[in-house]
């Protein structure tokens, strides 16, 4: 049974149709075995449900086996398709439409394509509007829950908004196609656990610039607060002053920062800058 189309009866209509419709449009297809047009329409709807990848769900109701549902929705002839969104009937049609007409109908009621939402979210993120980006990404993940790239975009937005528990819940899911980026964001989440007030450490380093242990702690505090350029500069200064300190702790910390930001082109220039600087400091 597909996650995008499924059979529904009276007893599970609330769970399978009404509740999911709060976030995703659900097309309810009333059909019967004896109905020839139903046998034409139902496979087309199933094919499009797969193709649209979660932008709508298809609930198939045997009208003969569920007369109460048919009566509730005022079904007088079949096939009849009712569209529920946010618990309300928002559109409908009766009869078997040609595929072109069916696509036109679905395009009116389906969620926007997740790729477009990702692009819009990326633009908002680039402008610093992480709240707006997150709202679009939530829509995109609802439309395509198996899209790992979009899910990880959502994780990054949550981290930017310091919603670490929610980010951790998403990162606990399985990732098969975006394993490296998922690991990078897990590293970033671990760094975020060091989010502390950096001011006392700044004062400690200012009072004793050769206190490399404090300087490394300051680098990690900056990273935990999302100040990655300052974090890299502080770790790099440890390498410049003593590359062997803490068995190469400055270098290890920088590499951890690089890993945490990898897989996102927004940080590529920063990573390149400090990779070059690290190489120069070690040579």
Order of alpha helices (4+ residues) and beta strands (2+ residues): beta-beta-alpha-beta-alpha-beta-beta-alpha-alpha-alpha-alpha-alpha-alpha-alpha-alpha-alpha-alpha-alpha
